[in-house]
Amino acid sequence: MRLITFLAAGLLAASAAADEGAAEYREHTMEAVGGHMQAMVDIIRQKVPHTSHMSLHANALADLAGIAPTLFPAGSEGGDALPEIWSNPQDFAERLTAFEEAAAGLKVAVDSGEPIGPAFQKVGQSCKGCHDNYRAE
């Protein structure tokens, strides 16, 4: 009986650690999104001369936006993520889709040499659309 109790407690602890790990991973990944956005702002504002890095940052944002929907599994509540993510999944999914589309559009704009201002603003607006309703600040 003690062995069963011990094993059950171990499984519960492992499950809690996995949930905590998922929330921490999500936060690290979203911090990376913010880092790439800020790096692009620094380039746009000519704080740094790294215009050749724009494509790298745009590609990274598009890649990170592509995995964003996988970062919010049930049971990973916590951190900056508000419970409304899981209580209003359809709206949240639509906002993640908007982020993914905006990031893909920014990648296209950067890679084609088009002006990136409008595409960059769309990414920022998509981030704000989630942060306003689904992130604790």
C-alpha positions as YAML, in Angstrom:
chain: A
units: angstrom
residues:
- id: 1
  name: MET
  ca: [0.00, 0.00, 0.00]
- id: 2
  name: ARG
  ca: [2.82, 2.40, 0.84]
- id: 3
  name: LEU
  ca: [4.43, 1.72, -2.51]
- id: 4
  name: ILE
  ca: [1.23, 2.63, -4.33]
- id: 5
  name: THR
  ca: [0.89, 5.83, -2.30]
- id: 6
  name: PHE
  ca: [4.53, 6.69, -2.97]
- id: 7
  name: LEU
  ca: [4.16, 6.07, -6.71]
- id: 8
  name: ALA
  ca: [0.95, 8.10, -6.89]
- id: 9
  name: ALA
  ca: [2.60, 11.02, -5.08]
- id: 10
  name: GLY
  ca: [5.54, 10.80, -7.45]
- id: 11
  name: LEU
  ca: [3.28, 10.87, -10.48]
- id: 12
  name: LEU
  ca: [1.40, 13.90, -9.13]
- id: 13
  name: ALA
  ca: [4.66, 15.71, -8.44]
- id: 14
  name: ALA
  ca: [5.93, 14.91, -11.93]
- id: 15
  name: SER
  ca: [2.68, 16.17, -13.44]
- id: 16
  name: ALA
  ca: [2.88, 19.43, -11.48]
- id: 17
  name: ALA
  ca: [6.51, 19.87, -12.53]
- id: 18
  name: ALA
  ca: [5.56, 19.28, -16.17]
- id: 19
  name: ASP
  ca: [2.79, 21.89, -15.93]
- id: 20
  name: GLU
  ca: [5.18, 24.37, -14.31]
- id: 21
  name: GLY
  ca: [7.77, 23.54, -16.95]
- id: 22
  name: ALA
  ca: [5.24, 24.24, -19.71]
- id: 23
  name: ALA
  ca: [4.44, 27.66, -18.23]
- id: 24
  name: GLU
  ca: [8.12, 28.52, -17.86]
- id: 25
  name: TYR
  ca: [8.89, 27.35, -21.41]
- id: 26
  name: ARG
  ca: [6.01, 29.50, -22.70]
- id: 27
  name: GLU
  ca: [7.35, 32.54, -20.86]
- id: 28
  name: HIS
  ca: [10.86, 32.02, -22.23]
- id: 29
  name: THR
  ca: [9.52, 31.64, -25.74]
- id: 30
  name: MET
  ca: [7.35, 34.75, -25.50]
- id: 31
  name: GLU
  ca: [10.31, 36.67, -24.08]
- id: 32
  name: ALA
  ca: [12.18, 35.65, -27.22]
- id: 33
  name: VAL
  ca: [9.36, 37.14, -29.31]
- id: 34
  name: GLY
  ca: [9.73, 40.37, -27.38]
- id: 35
  name: GLY
  ca: [13.49, 40.30, -27.82]
- id: 36
  name: HIS
  ca: [13.24, 39.96, -31.58]
- id: 37
  name: MET
  ca: [10.64, 42.73, -31.72]
- id: 38
  name: GLN
  ca: [12.84, 45.05, -29.65]
- id: 39
  name: ALA
  ca: [15.90, 44.23, -31.75]
- id: 40
  name: MET
  ca: [13.93, 45.20, -34.87]
- id: 41
  name: VAL
  ca: [12.84, 48.44, -33.21]
- id: 42
  name: ASP
  ca: [16.49, 49.22, -32.46]
- id: 43
  name: ILE
  ca: [17.38, 48.64, -36.11]
- id: 44
  name: ILE
  ca: [14.42, 50.68, -37.39]
- id: 45
  name: ARG
  ca: [15.29, 53.57, -35.07]
- id: 46
  name: GLN
  ca: [18.91, 53.28, -36.22]
- id: 47
  name: LYS
  ca: [20.20, 52.68, -32.68]
- id: 48
  name: VAL
  ca: [22.33, 49.95, -34.24]
- id: 49
  name: PRO
  ca: [23.59, 49.55, -37.81]
- id: 50
  name: HIS
  ca: [22.49, 45.92, -38.21]
- id: 51
  name: THR
  ca: [20.00, 46.27, -41.06]
- id: 52
  name: SER
  ca: [21.27, 42.97, -42.44]
- id: 53
  name: HIS
  ca: [19.86, 41.28, -39.33]
- id: 54
  name: MET
  ca: [16.25, 42.23, -40.10]
- id: 55
  name: SER
  ca: [15.64, 39.03, -42.02]
- id: 56
  name: LEU
  ca: [16.96, 36.90, -39.15]
- id: 57
  name: HIS
  ca: [14.60, 38.61, -36.68]
- id: 58
  name: ALA
  ca: [11.62, 38.44, -39.05]
- id: 59
  name: ASN
  ca: [12.25, 34.74, -39.69]
- id: 60
  name: ALA
  ca: [12.54, 34.05, -35.97]
- id: 61
  name: LEU
  ca: [9.28, 35.89, -35.28]
- id: 62
  name: ALA
  ca: [7.49, 33.90, -37.98]
- id: 63
  name: ASP
  ca: [8.88, 30.65, -36.56]
- id: 64
  name: LEU
  ca: [7.93, 31.55, -32.99]
- id: 65
  name: ALA
  ca: [4.45, 32.66, -34.08]
- id: 66
  name: GLY
  ca: [4.07, 29.27, -35.76]
- id: 67
  name: ILE
  ca: [4.61, 27.41, -32.49]
- id: 68
  name: ALA
  ca: [2.67, 29.85, -30.29]
- id: 69
  name: PRO
  ca: [-0.54, 27.77, -30.38]
- id: 70
  name: THR
  ca: [1.34, 24.83, -28.86]
- id: 71
  name: LEU
  ca: [2.49, 26.88, -25.86]
- id: 72
  name: PHE
  ca: [-0.86, 26.98, -24.06]
- id: 73
  name: PRO
  ca: [-1.93, 23.38, -23.37]
- id: 74
  name: ALA
  ca: [-4.53, 22.67, -20.74]
- id: 75
  name: GLY
  ca: [-2.87, 22.36, -17.38]
- id: 76
  name: SER
  ca: [-0.17, 24.95, -18.13]
- id: 77
  name: GLU
  ca: [-2.00, 27.79, -16.45]
- id: 78
  name: GLY
  ca: [0.15, 30.20, -14.54]
- id: 79
  name: GLY
  ca: [2.83, 32.76, -15.03]
- id: 80
  name: ASP
  ca: [1.63, 35.78, -16.98]
- id: 81
  name: ALA
  ca: [-1.11, 33.78, -18.74]
- id: 82
  name: LEU
  ca: [-4.60, 34.68, -17.57]
- id: 83
  name: PRO
  ca: [-7.24, 31.94, -17.08]
- id: 84
  name: GLU
  ca: [-9.33, 33.53, -19.86]
- id: 85
  name: ILE
  ca: [-7.00, 31.80, -22.34]
- id: 86
  name: TRP
  ca: [-8.57, 28.48, -21.41]
- id: 87
  name: SER
  ca: [-12.09, 29.76, -20.73]
- id: 88
  name: ASN
  ca: [-12.32, 31.55, -24.10]
- id: 89
  name: PRO
  ca: [-10.26, 29.30, -26.38]
- id: 90
  name: GLN
  ca: [-11.87, 30.27, -29.68]
- id: 91
  name: ASP
  ca: [-11.12, 33.99, -29.29]
- id: 92
  name: PHE
  ca: [-7.62, 33.22, -28.06]
- id: 93
  name: ALA
  ca: [-6.99, 30.91, -31.03]
- id: 94
  name: GLU
  ca: [-8.15, 33.64, -33.42]
- id: 95
  name: ARG
  ca: [-5.69, 36.07, -31.84]
- id: 96
  name: LEU
  ca: [-2.85, 33.55, -32.17]
- id: 97
  name: THR
  ca: [-3.78, 33.09, -35.82]
- id: 98
  name: ALA
  ca: [-3.64, 36.87, -36.30]
- id: 99
  name: PHE
  ca: [-0.15, 36.87, -34.74]
- id: 100
  name: GLU
  ca: [0.99, 34.07, -37.02]
- id: 101
  name: GLU
  ca: [-0.38, 35.81, -40.13]
- id: 102
  name: ALA
  ca: [1.11, 39.17, -39.13]
- id: 103
  name: ALA
  ca: [4.53, 37.62, -38.47]
- id: 104
  name: ALA
  ca: [4.43, 35.83, -41.84]
- id: 105
  name: GLY
  ca: [3.53, 39.14, -43.50]
- id: 106
  name: LEU
  ca: [6.46, 40.85, -41.82]
- id: 107
  name: LYS
  ca: [8.79, 38.13, -43.04]
- id: 108
  name: VAL
  ca: [7.54, 38.63, -46.60]
- id: 109
  name: ALA
  ca: [7.94, 42.41, -46.34]
- id: 110
  name: VAL
  ca: [11.50, 42.14, -45.02]
- id: 111
  name: ASP
  ca: [12.53, 39.47, -47.54]
- id: 112
  name: SER
  ca: [11.05, 41.37, -50.49]
- id: 113
  name: GLY
  ca: [12.53, 44.72, -49.56]
- id: 114
  name: GLU
  ca: [9.10, 46.32, -49.18]
- id: 115
  name: PRO
  ca: [8.60, 49.02, -46.55]
- id: 116
  name: ILE
  ca: [8.20, 47.13, -43.30]
- id: 117
  name: GLY
  ca: [6.42, 49.76, -41.23]
- id: 118
  name: PRO
  ca: [2.85, 48.59, -41.88]
- id: 119
  name: ALA
  ca: [3.76, 44.90, -41.48]
- id: 120
  name: PHE
  ca: [5.69, 45.61, -38.28]
- id: 121
  name: GLN
  ca: [2.71, 47.53, -36.88]
- id: 122
  name: LYS
  ca: [0.42, 44.56, -37.60]
- id: 123
  name: VAL
  ca: [2.69, 42.31, -35.57]
- id: 124
  name: GLY
  ca: [2.68, 44.80, -32.72]
- id: 125
  name: GLN
  ca: [-1.10, 45.09, -32.88]
- id: 126
  name: SER
  ca: [-1.48, 41.31, -32.83]
- id: 127
  name: CYS
  ca: [0.75, 41.13, -29.74]
- id: 128
  name: LYS
  ca: [-1.28, 43.87, -28.06]
- id: 129
  name: GLY
  ca: [-4.52, 42.04, -28.95]
- id: 130
  name: CYS
  ca: [-3.44, 39.10, -26.79]
- id: 131
  name: HIS
  ca: [-1.69, 41.06, -24.06]
- id: 132
  name: ASP
  ca: [-4.70, 43.29, -23.43]
- id: 133
  name: ASN
  ca: [-7.00, 40.36, -22.69]
- id: 134
  name: TYR
  ca: [-4.87, 37.34, -21.91]
- id: 135
  name: ARG
  ca: [-1.69, 38.46, -20.17]
- id: 136
  name: ALA
  ca: [-1.20, 39.70, -16.63]
- id: 137
  name: GLU
  ca: [1.10, 42.68, -16.70]
...
